Amino acid sequence: MKYYFAPLEGITGYVYRNAHHKFFPGTDRYYTPFVAPNYTKHFKTKEKRDVAPENNAGVPLVPQVLSNKADETLWAVEELAQLGYEEINLNLGCPMPTVARKKKGSGLLKFTDELDAYLDGVFEGIARRPSDSPPVRISVKTRLGTDSTQEAEELVRIYNRYPISELIVHPRSQEDLYKGTPDRDAFLFVWQNSVNPIVYNGNINCAEDVSEIARVCAEASRADGGAGEKAGKQLECVMAGRGFLSDPSLVRQCQGGELISARELEAFHAELYEKLSETLPGSAVVLSHMKELWYYMGNMFPEGGKCLKEIRRAGNRVQYEAAVRVLLSSCRIVRPGSGF
Ligand SMILES: Cc1cc2nc3c(=O)[nH]c(=O)nc-3n(C[C@H](O)[C@H](O)[C@H](O)COP(=O)(O)O)c2cc1C
């Protein structure tokens, strides 16, 4: 099984990715939060910094692009390919209303003619690149509909027309945002009908969740009937976001390794805190970023309610550092439960 770290805008920037890769090696790929080239065809300073090869040395990284215009996407692909990236991921999953309203991310999915035209423009542009251009693959990260995951059937028909290197499927619709559990039946429909390689994404919280989704995929392949390749098809890749953030050692556990120790978490936290303090403008921003991380990492401490509250309330660095020390020295880390 291969493990991909999902992009999480505002959280999994290069500082986080570097620290995670250093302390918990084993993740096969990290995806950047989306960069959004608009009609001006330039990247913002923050986006440039996040994809700069010197800020990502040694980290297996796939940049992600959010757009609904083929020319803007192709511009971004070329810029990123020139930096040495061999795969670019297209975001067709972002559910945020500000994005979806502009027919971007999962907001484009119900406009199937426009989606088809967008992908056609992108893949045609890729096919026409001069033969001496650096090679580049296009993968897609998608939800399964704007209004409902019932849209999956039409979406697969469209995706099957293009040589997508990997189709990363988060089986919720834009309407669902992050509510409820992912729609497993809709995922299995895609699994059974896609001609492109599939990656599962959604609510993977523990090692058993990976085995479970791999098991249902294998079962569905067998049920497809017949012999041959399709019947033996296995799920080879999963992507996780909030599960990996909540417990940064989850990849290791999925690979048969140990749960994170308090000492490891302390070292990981110290690195993040130090590097974020060097790169973010001022203590208030650093503290708010660290508190956002604890929103997820706090899940490792089901008995840590009071200590986590102190972290949330910390008004300055001294209070914050003291609250983290108390949490790490007095609360027990617990293996995560299932997200399904
Ligand atoms: C705060 C936040 C930011 C996100 N930013 C992105 C993003 O930039 N690009 C993207 O494709 N998905 C983004 N996602 C979605 C995640 O990559 C992932 O698909 C989703 O959280 C479901 O997977 P999970 O249950 O493993 O977290 C974001 C999710 C959250 C909660």
The ligand as an SDF file (V2000), in Angstrom:
LIG
                    3D

 31 33  0  0  0  0  0  0  0  0999 V2000
   -8.6370   22.6760    6.5650 C   0  0  0  0  0  0  0  0  0  0  0  0
   -8.6760   21.8930    5.2950 C   0  0  0  0  0  0  0  0  0  0  0  0
   -8.0110   22.3470    4.1700 C   0  0  0  0  0  0  0  0  0  0  0  0
   -8.0480   21.6040    2.9620 C   0  0  0  0  0  0  0  0  0  0  0  0
   -7.3640   22.0660    1.8630 N   0  0  0  0  0  0  0  0  0  0  0  0
   -7.3760   21.3170    0.7070 C   0  0  0  0  0  0  0  0  0  0  0  0
   -6.6410   21.7160   -0.4560 C   0  0  0  0  0  0  0  0  0  0  0  0
   -5.9500   22.7380   -0.4920 O   0  0  0  0  0  0  0  0  0  0  0  0
   -6.7180   20.9270   -1.5500 N   0  0  0  0  0  0  0  0  0  0  0  0
   -7.4680   19.7570   -1.5650 C   0  0  0  0  0  0  0  0  0  0  0  0
   -7.4940   19.0560   -2.5710 O   0  0  0  0  0  0  0  0  0  0  0  0
   -8.1410   19.3650   -0.4790 N   0  0  0  0  0  0  0  0  0  0  0  0
   -8.1030   20.0940    0.6420 C   0  0  0  0  0  0  0  0  0  0  0  0
   -8.7680   19.6540    1.7450 N   0  0  0  0  0  0  0  0  0  0  0  0
   -9.4290   18.3250    1.7000 C   0  0  0  0  0  0  0  0  0  0  0  0
   -8.4450   17.2350    2.1570 C   0  0  0  0  0  0  0  0  0  0  0  0
   -7.3230   17.1620    1.3190 O   0  0  0  0  0  0  0  0  0  0  0  0
   -9.1260   15.8530    2.1860 C   0  0  0  0  0  0  0  0  0  0  0  0
   -9.5760   15.5340    0.8950 O   0  0  0  0  0  0  0  0  0  0  0  0
  -10.3200   15.8230    3.1330 C   0  0  0  0  0  0  0  0  0  0  0  0
   -9.9740   16.3790    4.3970 O   0  0  0  0  0  0  0  0  0  0  0  0
  -10.8150   14.3740    3.3260 C   0  0  0  0  0  0  0  0  0  0  0  0
   -9.7760   13.5390    3.7460 O   0  0  0  0  0  0  0  0  0  0  0  0
   -9.5190   13.1900    5.3110 P   0  0  0  0  0  0  0  0  0  0  0  0
  -10.8280   12.6630    5.8420 O   0  0  0  0  0  0  0  0  0  0  0  0
   -8.4330   12.1510    5.2760 O   0  0  0  0  0  0  0  0  0  0  0  0
   -9.1260   14.4570    5.9850 O   0  0  0  0  0  0  0  0  0  0  0  0
   -8.7700   20.3810    2.9270 C   0  0  0  0  0  0  0  0  0  0  0  0
   -9.4370   19.9300    4.0710 C   0  0  0  0  0  0  0  0  0  0  0  0
   -9.4040   20.6600    5.2430 C   0  0  0  0  0  0  0  0  0  0  0  0
  -10.1300   20.1270    6.4580 C   0  0  0  0  0  0  0  0  0  0  0  0
  1  2  1  0
  2  3  1  0
  2 30  2  0
  3  4  2  0
  4  5  1  0
  4 28  1  0
  5  6  2  0
  6  7  1  0
  6 13  1  0
  7  8  2  0
  7  9  1  0
  9 10  1  0
 10 11  2  0
 10 12  1  0
 12 13  2  0
 13 14  1  0
 14 15  1  0
 14 28  1  0
 15 16  1  0
 16 17  1  0
 16 18  1  0
 18 19  1  0
 18 20  1  0
 20 21  1  0
 20 22  1  0
 22 23  1  0
 23 24  1  0
 24 25  2  0
 24 26  1  0
 24 27  1  0
 28 29  2  0
 29 30  1  0
 30 31  1  0
M  END
$$$$
